[in-house]
Amino acid sequence: MAIVPNGVAYHGGAMDEMTRRFPNAPQPWLDLSTGINPWPYPIDPGVLQGLAQLPQQSDYVQLCNAVAGLYGTSPDYIVPANGSEGLIWLLPNLLAQVGQSSFADIKIAVAQPTYGDYARAWESVGATVLCSSQVLSLAGEVDVLVVANPNNPDGRIYTKSSLLQALARQQSRGGYLLVDEAFGDLVPDLSLMSHAGAPGLLMLRSFGKFFGLPGLRLGWLAGPGVIIEALRRQQGVWPINTLTLEVARQAYTDLSWQQATRAKLCHSREHLLRCLSKTVLQVAGYTDLFVWLKDTAASNRWHTLAQQGVAVRYFPTEPGFLRIGLPKNEQELARLINVL
């Protein structure tokens, strides 16, 4: 887990680091630092038996078919990987393999604010990274344009029509539009997955957030066939473990659970907003998995919460805001509100 200079984790969920920094905080910790469903998809203990054998190609194919069916695309245009976070760091060199040999003159536009590893990943290979709050206005002027929809951390939403217009401008340049749909399962109607395979369109999906099982480390890349095949070759024979293959297949085909979960998350987020309205914090955005709060004392409040055993997200690049995930019950919610 990388740590920024002031000790705040780049990513949420670093409870080992939080415990080290705040050894006197009340136990157990209340971890609201991630945008992950606190009510995970139930795992049948019987799937553990699969760990006694190597992953089967037929299981891999079944999972890809399940995802393609759910998102309305072809399995030819998707490939699973060990989490979408890893894909973010693989993409620069993957794109270089299929056409771009040097990053010296490459320009990348990244929405601001958004998930910070995009800028870090492209900067690490020497590309020029432009950060903009109006990033779609740069479509057609950069080699790769990066947005998240819904956006993390502020919950901003881009319409499908605006993204498709940006894609057309990127295509005219021979560039790429990269859409991170890590929270896309919350709002399926926003997804561009039905356009997977279109020239210049790349998409990332995350299994762990909506299904509440981030430890399985499953993410997806959707894109043109040449890029998908390049990633398949790079990953080797067994890119996904047997447990993940089976649990994810079950989850992706369990439409009733998905529908009920969307309703539960929406209800819980609405309840959280009502409770937060009684505090001094101002809601500036949200998805059904987290709330983005404007707070002029965000850094101090982050420390105060941590001292009380409550972990939320503070962003050094957005110092006037905090992000809070969903408490999983009334006791956790009361603890949060009381500390606030």
DOBATOR-951656 format. One record per residue (C-alpha): x, y, z; residue number from 0; residue in three letters. Coordinates in pm, whole numbers, always signed. Each point is the difference from the previous one (the first is absolute). Example, Ala and Ser with C-alpha at 12.3 -4.5 7.8 and 13.67 -1.06 7.14 Angstrom:
2
<fivo <+1230; -450; +780>; 0; "Ala">,
<fivo <+137; +344; -66>; 1; "Ser">,
//
This chain:
340
<fivo <+0; +0; +0>; 0; "Met">,
<fivo <+158; +324; -115>; 1; "Ala">,
<fivo <-20; +288; +245>; 2; "Ile">,
<fivo <+13; +368; -91>; 3; "Val">,
<fivo <+246; +222; +193>; 4; "Pro">,
<fivo <-249; +107; +266>; 5; "Asn">,
<fivo <-85; -363; +70>; 6; "Gly">,
<fivo <-343; -15; -160>; 7; "Val">,
<fivo <-41; -317; -205>; 8; "Ala">,
<fivo <-34; +43; -376>; 9; "Tyr">,
<fivo <-289; -246; +17>; 10; "His">,
<fivo <-263; -75; +261>; 11; "Gly">,
<fivo <-3; -310; +215>; 12; "Gly">,
<fivo <+354; +31; +136>; 13; "Ala">,
<fivo <-107; -93; +350>; 14; "Met">,
<fivo <+340; -139; +94>; 15; "Asp">,
<fivo <+151; +342; -69>; 16; "Glu">,
<fivo <-283; +177; +182>; 17; "Met">,
<fivo <+49; -221; +305>; 18; "Thr">,
<fivo <+373; +71; -1>; 19; "Arg">,
<fivo <-57; +374; -22>; 20; "Arg">,
<fivo <-281; +11; +256>; 21; "Phe">,
<fivo <+78; -276; +254>; 22; "Pro">,
<fivo <-230; +149; +266>; 23; "Asn">,
<fivo <-308; +16; -223>; 24; "Ala">,
<fivo <-304; -190; +133>; 25; "Pro">,
<fivo <-36; -353; -133>; 26; "Gln">,
<fivo <-137; -134; -221>; 27; "Pro">,
<fivo <+63; +250; -276>; 28; "Trp">,
<fivo <-295; +123; -205>; 29; "Leu">,
<fivo <+141; -5; -353>; 30; "Asp">,
<fivo <-194; +234; -229>; 31; "Leu">,
<fivo <+304; +84; -211>; 32; "Ser">,
<fivo <-98; -214; -300>; 33; "Thr">,
<fivo <-290; +15; -244>; 34; "Gly">,
<fivo <-74; -370; +38>; 35; "Ile">,
<fivo <-337; -165; +57>; 36; "Asn">,
<fivo <-13; -90; +371>; 37; "Pro">,
<fivo <-242; -287; -72>; 38; "Trp">,
<fivo <+206; -232; -225>; 39; "Pro">,
<fivo <-129; -265; -232>; 40; "Tyr">,
<fivo <-39; -323; +203>; 41; "Pro">,
<fivo <+263; -264; -70>; 42; "Ile">,
<fivo <-101; -365; -1>; 43; "Asp">,
<fivo <+266; -185; +209>; 44; "Pro">,
<fivo <-12; -280; -258>; 45; "Gly">,
<fivo <+197; +212; -247>; 46; "Val">,
<fivo <+309; -45; +218>; 47; "Leu">,
<fivo <+32; -353; -131>; 48; "Gln">,
<fivo <+109; +146; -332>; 49; "Gly">,
<fivo <+322; +124; +157>; 50; "Leu">,
<fivo <+132; -357; -9>; 51; "Ala">,
<fivo <+36; +16; -379>; 52; "Gln">,
<fivo <+134; +233; -262>; 53; "Leu">,
<fivo <-243; +244; -162>; 54; "Pro">,
<fivo <-178; -162; -293>; 55; "Gln">,
<fivo <-24; +167; -338>; 56; "Gln">,
<fivo <-371; -85; -10>; 57; "Ser">,
<fivo <-52; +195; +326>; 58; "Asp">,
<fivo <+183; +296; -148>; 59; "Tyr">,
<fivo <-220; -12; -311>; 60; "Val">,
<fivo <-318; -26; +207>; 61; "Gln">,
<fivo <+94; +307; +203>; 62; "Leu">,
<fivo <+77; +203; -312>; 63; "Cys">,
<fivo <-329; -107; -156>; 64; "Asn">,
<fivo <-189; +96; +317>; 65; "Ala">,
<fivo <+154; +349; +1>; 66; "Val">,
<fivo <-55; +48; -373>; 67; "Ala">,
<fivo <-364; -100; +39>; 68; "Gly">,
<fivo <-58; +231; +294>; 69; "Leu">,
<fivo <+157; +304; -166>; 70; "Tyr">,
<fivo <-127; -62; -353>; 71; "Gly">,
<fivo <+332; -51; -174>; 72; "Thr">,
<fivo <+210; -278; -152>; 73; "Ser">,
<fivo <+253; -206; +198>; 74; "Pro">,
<fivo <+244; +81; -281>; 75; "Asp">,
<fivo <+22; +357; +129>; 76; "Tyr">,
<fivo <+54; -61; +373>; 77; "Ile">,
<fivo <+275; -153; +209>; 78; "Val">,
<fivo <+16; -51; +379>; 79; "Pro">,
<fivo <+304; +91; +207>; 80; "Ala">,
<fivo <+120; +13; +358>; 81; "Asn">,
<fivo <-196; +313; +92>; 82; "Gly">,
<fivo <-65; +319; -195>; 83; "Ser">,
<fivo <+273; +177; +200>; 84; "Glu">,
<fivo <+264; -221; -161>; 85; "Gly">,
<fivo <-145; +70; -343>; 86; "Leu">,
<fivo <+43; +374; +50>; 87; "Ile">,
<fivo <+375; -53; +32>; 88; "Trp">,
<fivo <+16; -253; -285>; 89; "Leu">,
<fivo <-182; +215; -255>; 90; "Leu">,
<fivo <+280; +242; -98>; 91; "Pro">,
<fivo <+238; -278; -102>; 92; "Asn">,
<fivo <-285; -209; -143>; 93; "Leu">,
<fivo <-94; +281; -237>; 94; "Leu">,
<fivo <+367; +41; -90>; 95; "Ala">,
<fivo <+10; -366; -105>; 96; "Gln">,
<fivo <-281; +47; -251>; 97; "Val">,
<fivo <+116; +318; -163>; 98; "Gly">,
<fivo <+177; +270; +199>; 99; "Gln">,
<fivo <+371; -63; +52>; 100; "Ser">,
<fivo <+92; +316; +192>; 101; "Ser">,
<fivo <-175; +205; +267>; 102; "Phe">,
<fivo <+213; +311; -37>; 103; "Ala">,
<fivo <-259; +187; -210>; 104; "Asp">,
<fivo <-313; -160; +140>; 105; "Ile">,
<fivo <-263; +218; +168>; 106; "Lys">,
<fivo <-251; -143; +246>; 107; "Ile">,
<fivo <-300; +192; +132>; 108; "Ala">,
<fivo <-142; -112; +334>; 109; "Val">,
<fivo <-314; +128; +170>; 110; "Ala">,
<fivo <+62; +204; +315>; 111; "Gln">,
<fivo <-76; -120; +257>; 112; "Pro">,
<fivo <+1; -372; -70>; 113; "Thr">,
<fivo <+179; -317; +105>; 114; "Tyr">,
<fivo <+360; +109; +50>; 115; "Gly">,
<fivo <+183; -301; -142>; 116; "Asp">,
<fivo <-83; +95; -360>; 117; "Tyr">,
<fivo <+224; +305; +12>; 118; "Ala">,
<fivo <+268; -189; +194>; 119; "Arg">,
<fivo <-3; -295; -243>; 120; "Ala">,
<fivo <+44; +216; -310>; 121; "Trp">,
<fivo <+253; +231; +161>; 122; "Glu">,
<fivo <+206; -306; +93>; 123; "Ser">,
<fivo <+61; -75; -370>; 124; "Val">,
<fivo <+86; +359; -89>; 125; "Gly">,
<fivo <-328; +111; -158>; 126; "Ala">,
<fivo <-128; +357; +39>; 127; "Thr">,
<fivo <-307; -3; +225>; 128; "Val">,
<fivo <-257; +279; -11>; 129; "Leu">,
<fivo <-257; +15; +280>; 130; "Cys">,
<fivo <-323; +188; -65>; 131; "Ser">,
<fivo <-339; +41; +164>; 132; "Ser">,
<fivo <-143; +30; -354>; 133; "Gln">,
<fivo <+192; -288; -147>; 134; "Val">,
<fivo <-243; -79; -283>; 135; "Leu">,
<fivo <+84; +337; -153>; 136; "Ser">,
<fivo <+345; -143; -76>; 137; "Leu">,
<fivo <-139; -284; -211>; 138; "Ala">,
<fivo <+176; -12; -335>; 139; "Gly">,
<fivo <+300; +190; +137>; 140; "Glu">,
<fivo <+169; -276; +202>; 141; "Val">,
<fivo <+107; -357; -62>; 142; "Asp">,
<fivo <-188; -153; +296>; 143; "Val">,
<fivo <-293; +160; +178>; 144; "Leu">,
<fivo <-92; -151; +338>; 145; "Val">,
<fivo <-331; +31; +185>; 146; "Val">,
<fivo <-178; -204; +266>; 147; "Ala">,
<fivo <-376; -41; -22>; 148; "Asn">,
<fivo <-133; +35; +266>; 149; "Pro">,
<fivo <+306; +191; +113>; 150; "Asn">,
<fivo <+200; -80; +309>; 151; "Asn">,
<fivo <+18; +187; +238>; 152; "Pro">,
<fivo <-272; +260; -69>; 153; "Asp">,
<fivo <-271; -213; -166>; 154; "Gly">,
<fivo <-14; +210; -317>; 155; "Arg">,
<fivo <-188; -163; -287>; 156; "Ile">,
<fivo <+67; +32; -373>; 157; "Tyr">,
<fivo <-281; -64; -247>; 158; "Thr">,
<fivo <+44; -273; -258>; 159; "Lys">,
<fivo <-47; +251; -279>; 160; "Ser">,
<fivo <+278; +227; +129>; 161; "Ser">,
<fivo <+239; -294; +27>; 162; "Leu">,
<fivo <-84; -129; -347>; 163; "Leu">,
<fivo <+60; +348; -142>; 164; "Gln">,
<fivo <+336; +8; +177>; 165; "Ala">,
<fivo <+77; -346; -140>; 166; "Leu">,
<fivo <-71; +120; -354>; 167; "Ala">,
<fivo <+246; +287; +43>; 168; "Arg">,
<fivo <+261; -236; +144>; 169; "Gln">,
<fivo <-51; -241; -290>; 170; "Gln">,
<fivo <+58; +281; -251>; 171; "Ser">,
<fivo <+341; +50; +162>; 172; "Arg">,
<fivo <+78; -370; +21>; 173; "Gly">,
<fivo <-8; +24; +380>; 174; "Gly">,
<fivo <-182; -171; +284>; 175; "Tyr">,
<fivo <-284; +74; +238>; 176; "Leu">,
<fivo <+46; -193; +325>; 177; "Leu">,
<fivo <-316; -24; +211>; 178; "Val">,
<fivo <+37; -141; +351>; 179; "Asp">,
<fivo <-333; -161; +92>; 180; "Glu">,
<fivo <+117; -133; +337>; 181; "Ala">,
<fivo <-327; +121; +152>; 182; "Phe">,
<fivo <-200; -69; -316>; 183; "Gly">,
<fivo <-203; -284; +151>; 184; "Asp">,
<fivo <-184; +261; +207>; 185; "Leu">,
<fivo <-142; +167; -313>; 186; "Val">,
<fivo <-3; -252; -288>; 187; "Pro">,
<fivo <-173; +241; -239>; 188; "Asp">,
<fivo <+311; +221; -9>; 189; "Leu">,
<fivo <+231; -278; -120>; 190; "Ser">,
<fivo <+170; +0; -339>; 191; "Leu">,
<fivo <+66; -375; +19>; 192; "Met">,
<fivo <-239; -65; -286>; 193; "Ser">,
<fivo <+247; +198; -215>; 194; "His">,
<fivo <+297; -216; +104>; 195; "Ala">,
<fivo <+228; -74; -293>; 196; "Gly">,
<fivo <-46; +340; -161>; 197; "Ala">,
<fivo <+328; +152; -122>; 198; "Pro">,
<fivo <+165; +213; +266>; 199; "Gly">,
<fivo <-241; -93; +281>; 200; "Leu">,
<fivo <+145; -155; +315>; 201; "Leu">,
<fivo <-200; -78; +314>; 202; "Met">,
<fivo <+85; -129; +344>; 203; "Leu">,
<fivo <-240; -185; +229>; 204; "Arg">,
<fivo <+47; -101; +362>; 205; "Ser">,
<fivo <-163; -303; +164>; 206; "Phe">,
<fivo <+87; +78; +361>; 207; "Gly">,
<fivo <-183; +328; +58>; 208; "Lys">,
<fivo <-362; -79; -85>; 209; "Phe">,
<fivo <+23; -367; +95>; 210; "Phe">,
<fivo <+187; +84; +321>; 211; "Gly">,
<fivo <+285; -248; -49>; 212; "Leu">,
<fivo <+312; +205; -79>; 213; "Pro">,
<fivo <+230; -265; +144>; 214; "Gly">,
<fivo <-74; -227; -296>; 215; "Leu">,
<fivo <+185; +255; -219>; 216; "Arg">,
<fivo <-200; -14; -321>; 217; "Leu">,
<fivo <-13; +273; -260>; 218; "Gly">,
<fivo <-79; +16; -371>; 219; "Trp">,
<fivo <+134; +176; -304>; 220; "Leu">,
<fivo <-232; +50; -297>; 221; "Ala">,
<fivo <+136; +124; -329>; 222; "Gly">,
<fivo <+92; -70; -362>; 223; "Pro">,
<fivo <+95; -360; -75>; 224; "Gly">,
<fivo <+370; +70; -64>; 225; "Val">,
<fivo <+42; +149; +350>; 226; "Ile">,
<fivo <-202; -275; +167>; 227; "Ile">,
<fivo <+210; -269; -170>; 228; "Glu">,
<fivo <+322; +175; +101>; 229; "Ala">,
<fivo <-106; -1; +365>; 230; "Leu">,
<fivo <-105; -365; -17>; 231; "Arg">,
<fivo <+341; -97; -130>; 232; "Arg">,
<fivo <+173; +209; +265>; 233; "Gln">,
<fivo <-195; -158; +289>; 234; "Gln">,
<fivo <+82; -360; -76>; 235; "Gly">,
<fivo <-202; -318; +60>; 236; "Val">,
<fivo <-156; +57; +345>; 237; "Trp">,
<fivo <-75; +370; +51>; 238; "Pro">,
<fivo <-293; -57; +239>; 239; "Ile">,
<fivo <-14; -241; +295>; 240; "Asn">,
<fivo <-264; -273; +30>; 241; "Thr">,
<fivo <-180; +163; +293>; 242; "Leu">,
<fivo <-44; +329; -183>; 243; "Thr">,
<fivo <-109; -172; -321>; 244; "Leu">,
<fivo <-290; -178; +170>; 245; "Glu">,
<fivo <-110; +269; +246>; 246; "Val">,
<fivo <+0; +267; -271>; 247; "Ala">,
<fivo <-188; -223; -245>; 248; "Arg">,
<fivo <-272; -55; +257>; 249; "Gln">,
<fivo <-17; +369; +89>; 250; "Ala">,
<fivo <-13; +126; -358>; 251; "Tyr">,
<fivo <-289; -235; -82>; 252; "Thr">,
<fivo <-197; +72; +320>; 253; "Asp">,
<fivo <-221; +277; -136>; 254; "Leu">,
<fivo <-243; -4; +292>; 255; "Ser">,
<fivo <+284; +65; +248>; 256; "Trp">,
<fivo <+129; +284; -217>; 257; "Gln">,
<fivo <-342; +164; -20>; 258; "Gln">,
<fivo <-63; -31; +375>; 259; "Ala">,
<fivo <+348; +131; +77>; 260; "Thr">,
<fivo <-45; +312; -211>; 261; "Arg">,
<fivo <-319; +77; +190>; 262; "Ala">,
<fivo <+167; -62; +337>; 263; "Lys">,
<fivo <+301; +216; -81>; 264; "Leu">,
<fivo <-220; +284; -123>; 265; "Cys">,
<fivo <-215; -14; +315>; 266; "His">,
<fivo <+308; -7; +224>; 267; "Ser">,
<fivo <+165; +291; -178>; 268; "Arg">,
<fivo <-321; +206; +34>; 269; "Glu">,
<fivo <-10; -81; +372>; 270; "His">,
<fivo <+366; +103; +37>; 271; "Leu">,
<fivo <-69; +331; -176>; 272; "Leu">,
<fivo <-289; +74; +236>; 273; "Arg">,
<fivo <+223; -61; +300>; 274; "Cys">,
<fivo <+288; +204; -142>; 275; "Leu">,
<fivo <-236; +293; -54>; 276; "Ser">,
<fivo <-4; +38; +380>; 277; "Lys">,
<fivo <+377; +64; +6>; 278; "Thr">,
<fivo <+209; +298; -111>; 279; "Val">,
<fivo <+119; -183; -313>; 280; "Leu">,
<fivo <-134; +85; -346>; 281; "Gln">,
<fivo <-81; -274; -250>; 282; "Val">,
<fivo <+178; +80; -328>; 283; "Ala">,
<fivo <-64; -324; -187>; 284; "Gly">,
<fivo <-63; -369; +42>; 285; "Tyr">,
<fivo <-58; -344; -147>; 286; "Thr">,
<fivo <-194; -274; +174>; 287; "Asp">,
<fivo <+329; -122; +152>; 288; "Leu">,
<fivo <+152; +322; +133>; 289; "Phe">,
<fivo <-69; +365; +80>; 290; "Val">,
<fivo <+231; +290; -94>; 291; "Trp">,
<fivo <-4; +271; +266>; 292; "Leu">,
<fivo <+124; +358; -10>; 293; "Lys">,
<fivo <+184; +84; +320>; 294; "Asp">,
<fivo <+227; +299; +55>; 295; "Thr">,
<fivo <+158; -187; +291>; 296; "Ala">,
<fivo <+34; -330; -186>; 297; "Ala">,
<fivo <+356; -84; +104>; 298; "Ser">,
<fivo <-62; +72; +369>; 299; "Asn">,
<fivo <-331; -185; -9>; 300; "Arg">,
<fivo <+168; -302; -163>; 301; "Trp">,
<fivo <+245; -13; +290>; 302; "His">,
<fivo <-274; +50; +260>; 303; "Thr">,
<fivo <-205; -283; -149>; 304; "Leu">,
<fivo <+307; -226; -12>; 305; "Ala">,
<fivo <+76; +70; +364>; 306; "Gln">,
<fivo <-351; -127; +73>; 307; "Gln">,
<fivo <+52; -315; -208>; 308; "Gly">,
<fivo <-195; +115; -306>; 309; "Val">,
<fivo <+183; -16; -335>; 310; "Ala">,
<fivo <-119; +214; -291>; 311; "Val">,
<fivo <+180; +122; -313>; 312; "Arg">,
<fivo <+193; +323; -15>; 313; "Tyr">,
<fivo <+153; +111; -329>; 314; "Phe">,
<fivo <+309; +224; +18>; 315; "Pro">,
<fivo <-71; +116; -355>; 316; "Thr">,
<fivo <-355; +101; +102>; 317; "Glu">,
<fivo <+66; +140; +349>; 318; "Pro">,
<fivo <-349; +140; +54>; 319; "Gly">,
<fivo <-182; -332; -25>; 320; "Phe">,
<fivo <-56; -336; +167>; 321; "Leu">,
<fivo <-148; -318; -142>; 322; "Arg">,
<fivo <-203; -232; +223>; 323; "Ile">,
<fivo <-116; -351; -87>; 324; "Gly">,
<fivo <-323; -167; +112>; 325; "Leu">,
<fivo <-32; -121; +359>; 326; "Pro">,
<fivo <-141; -354; +2>; 327; "Lys">,
<fivo <-242; +39; +291>; 328; "Asn">,
<fivo <-162; +254; +232>; 329; "Glu">,
<fivo <+269; -48; +264>; 330; "Gln">,
<fivo <+276; +96; -243>; 331; "Glu">,
<fivo <-204; +294; -128>; 332; "Leu">,
<fivo <-64; +126; +353>; 333; "Ala">,
<fivo <+369; -26; +83>; 334; "Arg">,
<fivo <+91; +205; -308>; 335; "Leu">,
<fivo <-256; +271; +66>; 336; "Ile">,
<fivo <+88; +22; +367>; 337; "Asn">,
<fivo <+368; +52; -78>; 338; "Val">,
<fivo <-84; +260; -266>; 339; "Leu">,
//
